[in-house]
Structures are given as structure tokens and as C-alpha cells.
Amino acid sequence: MSLIADHGFVLLLLACAFGFFMAWGVGANDVANAMGTSVGSRALTIRQAIFIAMIFEFCGAYLAGGEVTETIKNGIVDAEVISPDLMVLGMMSALLAAGIWLLVATAKGWPVSTTHSIIGAVIGFAAVGVSMDAVQWSAIGPIVASWVVTPFLSGLVAFGLFMSVQKLIIDTDEPFRNAKRFVPVYMLFTGFMVALMTVTKGLKHVGLHLSGNQGILLAIGIGVLVMLLGMAILSRIQVDAEADKGFHYASVEKVFAVLMVFTACSMAFAHGANDVANAVGPLAGIVGVIQSGGDMAVGAKSAVPGWVLLLGAVGIVIGLATYGYKVIATIGKEITELTPSRGFAAELATASTVVGASAIGLPVSTTHTLVGAVLGIGIARGIGALNLGVIGSIFVSWVITLPAGAILSIVFFTVLKAIFV
């Protein structure tokens, strides 16, 4: 109690700095998941991708980020076992540890899981710095299971979407006409899914409360608007006879490039909604405990303040704009060759899986989900279409992430205790 009373303001400032640094790391490493496929398939330039991501990542983080934040804030460490002082220092250590690991991984171009990083860091300080009882091991089971289940699920969805594109459009006598006919349906689904997530989960944070039926109706309306906008854009695309001589589906891929803009927006929104929690969850926990004067019960129950979500959202955007290009290259170009139709299937499958997970408050790894989707598309084309060397190094970096976060967190926790206690 004395630590918070004596150094509360300093601790709050440090926590905000560490939380911002962690959010920067999320933007620099993880947003590549949202944008890598768009850039790799040449549907968007890197500048366009960063511009789109800045808007939709921010909206996802600010409007819909509160649900998953609760899991990271309250779900992993048992507030009854750990003292308020140690909780604050531990969460600060976790933020700094995860931020530094993300900086190292981004410099190497590794797409690692920010979710792994922060959960590993939280487990590290709680288990070693406090006691094994401080970790709610029962809460970790579903989170760990999601790391296996979500890549598998998104791979299946991507495989299914890719096969539907093949059957309905590519393998037909008139692929261009069928692309114009069916792509608006995919747009309707994209708009509906992201809108449903926003209206049912996100608008609570801005004070709008809609019933389930109202939310579904509004989401359908937004989906239809997206479809109509897409149809207006698609009507301007004409068959390019010259391009089609060299590559039979050049005109079809142009249609999918338009769709990729919509899926890139939805992917960025879903990512912001899910992954802002990695930076904001521990920070929200610290803010709650400090503002309640060390009362863990009040701190745990308090809502995530709007300014904390805002800090996380701004950090993500700055991280993407300054250092995001490194991991975008790995995801977009090095796993398998992507075209707009393949990239669309990967992005929509990932967004669907992440949005579904966010809706039930499960912090999944966007990295694992997207790589699962890209693998699903590679497998649909045959195993030879995959760059197995790159996939191997990605898997190795995933395995290292959790222990790296835990070890760094233990080191920083020891240092902070020596300084403040």
C-alpha cells in the first residue's frame, strides 16, 4: 500500500510509457498480419496499406478493444494471491519485457505473436516473482488451446473460401462475369461480419447500447451498403483483353483487388479490436489499482478507461507507420505466392476467426490465425506452393516467444523491486 501511496504518480507515468512502447511493438510487428497479404498480392501499395490500417486499427482498438482487455487484465493473475504493490510492478515488467521482445523480433523480420509475448511475460513475473499460486492456470488452458485451434480453424475457412472462389469463378467458362456476380456477395459477408462485431461489442464503450436484434439489423444494413459501394466500383472495371492473353485471369484478379481493400479494412479493424488488449490490458490493471489507492477488488472491477484505449490505439498506429514494413515483407511475400483472390480468402478467414474470438473474450494470436489461413491456401494449391524454410523459421520464433517474454519479465521485475521496494 505504501508503494502506491508514495510513488503512485511516478508508477502511473512509467506504466503509461511502457504501455505505449508495447502498443508500438504491436503496431510494428503484428499489424503486418493485417496488411501483409494485401501488399504481397499487390492489391495495395505499402503506403496505401499503412494509411488504411492507421484508420481501421485505431477504430477497432478504440471502439471494440475493451472485451478482450478484460481477459488479459483480470483473467491470468489471481488478484487475491498477489499484493497491489507487486501487481503494479509485475504488470509494468510484463509490458516492458513484451515490448523489448517485439522490438527484437521486428528488427529480424519475424512475425511473432504479441499475445504470446504479453501472456508469457505475465506468467513469468507471477510464477517466479510471486508464487506459482498467483497464476490462474485454469484460465491459461483455453488461451493455449486457442493457439492451436485458431490457426486450424482459419486454415479450414481459408481453404473453403479459396475452393468456393475456384468453383464459382476461376474454373468457369466466364470467370470475369462470374467474378462481378459473386464478389458483391463476399463483400456483403465482409461488411456484415465486421459491423456485427462493432455494433454488438464496440459501441458499448462509446455509450450506445443496442439489443441483439437491433445490432443484427444494423450490421445487415452496413453489409448491404458495403456491397452496393463495391458494386459501383466493380461496374467500372472492364475486361483487359491484352492482359488476359498473357494471364487468363488478370481481369478477374482486378475484381478481387477491389475486394481486398474491403477485407484489408475488416482485417485491420479485427486486429485492432483483439490485439490492443496486449498493450492496454496490463496498463488498465495498473491504472485501476493505482486509482483505487491499492484496492485490488475495486481495481479489478473498474472499466477500462477510454484514455487507456486511446493511448494503445495511438501507439499501434505509430508503430505501424515507423517500423511495420519489415514484417509486412515476410508475411506478404515469403510464405507462399499470393494473388488478390488468394489474399482475399486468407484475410477474410483470419478476420472472421479473430472477430469471433474477440466476441467471446478470447485473446487469440492474429499471427497464428493469419499464417494458418495462408497455409490453408498454400495446401489448397499443393504443398509445393509453400516456402517450408520460411515457415520453419516462423514456427521456431513462435516457440521462443513465450519463454523470452517470461525471462525478460522476471529480470525487469527483479530490477523494479530493487528500485521501488
Beta strands, then each sheet from edge to edge (+ up, - down):
end
